Amino acid sequence: MNGTEQSFFENTFKSGLILRAQAMSYLENSNWLQPELGAAENETLVRRVSLWFDGGGNPPTDPYVITVFEINNFSERSSVFVVREASWKNWGGIFGARIDEGVRKYNRPVYVEPMIMLRDARISASDFADWLAKAPSFELSATREFPGCLAEDCSICGFDVFGPGIHKAVISLCWQLEPPSSWQPFWHWYREFHKYLRSLLPPEAKQSRVRYNV
């Protein structure tokens, strides 16, 4: 590999890392994407749970984050719950070609804006509370070593649950393929909850207009 080829490889690799970092930030903070959630002066927004998939593996697939937000209207003393699915589309195809084109033109790493698609739906507070109440409990040591490791060439799924309020604790779980055997009751509940949230969403997603760099 000569110097020009090496430079092209390094610049495309760096550009891909920049693109992925920006896209995953958008997915994790999708409430800031248009249409923005909980942005009114009399509203506060609390993230309650997130179910996510990082899109790894071969062939790669679209990463997504499904988040349940609680939007509180303190002037009306009411709240609504919104399910938002944010997905990063075509990340392994057209964007790779655009990066190659930009690197060849400018001979440096380039930034390509990721295409984020959104689907929104309402979920009743009672239904959401019922699903959380059904979640099984299991023991998990904070220092226990699990056999094996998370491989870079396999997709990773995750579940984050956030305590209510602004100052909150967060519990995060992630796994590849299937979680450990001791997690099986949770794994069954997770799959059913995931299916239920997806069933609430409209069939067609809309491309988001990015308002902030989050």
C-alpha positions as CSV (number, residue, x, y, z in Angstrom):
1,M,0.0,0.0,0.0
2,N,1.5,3.3,-1.1
3,G,1.3,6.6,0.8
4,T,-1.7,7.9,-1.1
5,E,-3.7,4.7,-0.5
6,Q,-2.7,4.7,3.1
7,S,-3.9,8.3,3.5
8,F,-7.2,7.5,1.8
9,F,-7.7,4.4,4.0
10,E,-7.0,6.4,7.2
11,N,-9.2,9.3,6.2
12,T,-12.2,7.1,5.2
13,F,-11.8,5.2,8.5
14,K,-11.7,8.4,10.6
15,S,-14.7,9.7,8.6
16,G,-16.7,6.5,9.3
17,L,-15.9,6.8,13.0
18,I,-17.1,10.4,13.1
19,L,-20.3,9.5,11.2
20,R,-21.1,6.6,13.5
21,A,-20.4,8.6,16.7
22,Q,-22.7,11.4,15.5
23,A,-25.5,9.0,14.4
24,M,-25.4,7.1,17.7
25,S,-25.5,10.3,19.6
26,Y,-28.7,11.3,17.7
27,L,-30.3,8.0,18.4
28,E,-29.5,8.2,22.1
29,N,-30.8,11.7,22.4
30,S,-33.7,11.5,19.9
31,N,-35.9,13.9,21.9
32,W,-33.8,16.8,20.5
33,L,-34.5,15.8,16.9
34,Q,-37.4,17.3,15.0
35,P,-40.2,17.1,15.8
36,E,-38.7,17.9,19.2
37,L,-40.3,16.3,22.3
38,G,-40.9,18.2,25.6
39,A,-39.6,21.5,24.3
40,A,-42.4,23.8,25.5
41,E,-41.7,26.2,28.3
42,N,-44.2,24.5,30.6
43,E,-42.9,21.0,29.9
44,T,-40.2,18.8,31.3
45,L,-39.1,15.5,29.7
46,V,-37.9,12.4,31.5
47,R,-36.4,9.4,29.7
48,R,-37.9,6.2,31.3
49,V,-36.6,3.2,29.3
50,S,-34.6,2.6,26.2
51,L,-34.3,-0.6,24.1
52,W,-31.5,-0.5,21.6
53,F,-29.6,-2.3,18.9
54,D,-26.2,-1.2,17.7
55,G,-26.4,-2.5,14.1
56,G,-23.2,-4.5,14.3
57,G,-22.6,-7.9,12.7
58,N,-22.1,-9.1,9.2
59,P,-23.9,-8.0,7.1
60,P,-24.6,-4.7,9.1
61,T,-28.1,-3.7,9.7
62,D,-29.7,-0.4,10.8
63,P,-29.0,0.6,14.4
64,Y,-32.0,1.9,16.4
65,V,-33.1,3.1,19.8
66,I,-36.7,2.8,21.1
67,T,-37.2,5.2,24.0
68,V,-40.2,5.8,26.2
69,F,-40.3,9.4,27.3
70,E,-42.5,10.9,30.0
71,I,-43.5,14.5,29.2
72,N,-44.8,16.4,32.2
73,N,-46.9,19.6,31.7
74,F,-46.5,21.3,35.1
75,S,-49.0,24.1,34.3
76,E,-51.7,21.5,33.7
77,R,-50.3,19.0,36.2
78,S,-50.5,16.3,33.6
79,S,-48.2,13.9,31.8
80,V,-48.1,11.9,28.6
81,F,-45.9,9.0,27.6
82,V,-44.4,8.9,24.1
83,V,-42.7,6.0,22.4
84,R,-40.1,7.1,19.9
85,E,-38.1,4.8,17.6
86,A,-35.0,6.5,16.1
87,S,-33.1,4.5,13.4
88,W,-30.0,5.2,11.4
89,K,-30.8,4.3,7.8
90,N,-28.5,3.2,4.9
91,W,-25.5,3.7,7.1
92,G,-23.5,0.9,5.4
93,G,-24.3,1.9,1.8
94,I,-24.8,5.4,0.4
95,F,-22.9,7.1,3.2
96,G,-19.8,5.0,2.6
97,A,-19.9,6.1,-1.0
98,R,-20.3,9.7,0.0
99,I,-17.4,9.5,2.4
100,D,-15.2,7.9,-0.3
101,E,-16.1,10.7,-2.7
102,G,-15.4,13.4,-0.1
103,V,-12.1,12.0,1.0
104,R,-10.9,11.7,-2.6
105,K,-11.9,15.3,-3.3
106,Y,-10.5,17.0,-0.1
107,N,-7.8,14.5,0.9
108,R,-8.9,14.6,4.6
109,P,-11.6,13.2,6.9
110,V,-15.0,14.5,5.9
111,Y,-18.3,14.8,7.8
112,V,-21.5,13.3,6.4
113,E,-24.8,14.0,8.1
114,P,-26.5,10.7,9.1
115,M,-30.0,10.0,7.9
116,I,-32.2,9.5,11.1
117,M,-35.7,8.1,10.7
118,L,-38.4,8.6,13.4
119,R,-41.6,6.9,14.4
120,D,-43.7,8.2,17.3
121,A,-46.7,6.9,19.2
122,R,-48.5,7.4,22.5
123,I,-48.5,4.8,25.2
124,S,-50.9,5.1,28.2
125,A,-49.4,5.6,31.6
126,S,-51.3,2.6,33.0
127,D,-50.1,0.3,30.2
128,F,-46.5,1.4,30.7
129,A,-46.7,0.9,34.4
130,D,-48.2,-2.5,33.9
131,W,-45.3,-3.6,31.6
132,L,-42.7,-2.4,34.1
133,A,-44.6,-4.2,36.9
134,K,-44.3,-7.5,34.9
135,A,-40.6,-7.2,34.5
136,P,-39.0,-10.2,36.4
137,S,-36.3,-9.6,39.0
138,F,-33.0,-11.6,39.1
139,E,-29.8,-11.3,41.0
140,L,-26.8,-9.7,39.2
141,S,-23.4,-9.2,40.9
142,A,-21.8,-5.9,40.0
143,T,-18.4,-7.5,40.0
144,R,-19.0,-11.0,38.6
145,E,-17.0,-11.9,35.5
146,F,-19.1,-13.4,32.7
147,P,-17.6,-16.0,30.4
148,G,-16.4,-14.7,27.0
149,C,-16.6,-11.1,25.9
150,L,-18.4,-8.7,23.6
151,A,-17.0,-9.3,20.1
152,E,-16.7,-6.3,17.7
153,D,-18.1,-8.2,14.7
154,C,-21.4,-9.1,16.4
155,S,-24.4,-7.0,17.1
156,I,-25.2,-5.8,20.6
157,C,-28.7,-5.3,22.2
158,G,-29.3,-3.3,25.3
159,F,-31.9,-2.2,27.8
160,D,-31.6,0.9,29.9
161,V,-34.1,1.8,32.7
162,F,-34.1,5.3,34.2
163,G,-35.4,6.2,37.6
164,P,-38.1,8.9,37.7
165,G,-37.2,12.5,38.3
166,I,-34.3,14.7,37.1
167,H,-31.7,13.2,39.4
168,K,-32.0,9.6,38.5
169,A,-30.2,6.3,38.7
170,V,-29.7,4.2,35.5
171,I,-29.5,0.5,35.1
172,S,-28.1,-0.7,31.8
173,L,-27.9,-4.3,30.5
174,C,-26.3,-5.3,27.1
175,W,-25.7,-8.6,25.5
176,Q,-24.8,-10.3,22.2
177,L,-27.1,-13.0,20.5
178,E,-28.8,-14.0,23.8
179,P,-28.1,-13.0,27.4
180,P,-26.8,-15.4,30.0
181,S,-29.1,-18.2,31.1
182,S,-29.8,-16.6,34.4
183,W,-31.4,-13.7,32.5
184,Q,-33.9,-15.9,30.6
185,P,-37.1,-14.6,32.4
186,F,-36.0,-11.1,31.7
187,W,-35.1,-12.0,28.1
188,H,-38.6,-13.3,27.5
189,W,-40.1,-10.2,29.1
190,Y,-37.8,-8.0,27.0
191,R,-38.8,-9.6,23.7
192,E,-42.5,-9.2,24.5
193,F,-42.1,-5.6,25.6
194,H,-40.1,-4.9,22.5
195,K,-42.8,-6.4,20.3
196,Y,-45.5,-4.4,22.1
197,L,-43.8,-1.1,21.7
198,R,-43.1,-1.8,18.0
199,S,-46.8,-2.6,17.6
200,L,-47.8,0.9,18.7
201,L,-45.6,2.7,16.1
202,P,-46.9,3.7,12.7
203,P,-45.7,1.6,9.7
204,E,-44.0,4.5,8.0
205,A,-41.0,6.4,9.5
206,K,-40.3,10.1,8.7
207,Q,-36.8,11.5,8.2
208,S,-35.9,13.9,11.0
209,R,-34.5,17.3,10.6
210,V,-31.6,17.7,13.0
211,R,-31.9,20.9,15.1
212,Y,-28.9,20.5,17.5
213,N,-25.6,18.7,17.5
214,V,-26.2,16.6,20.6
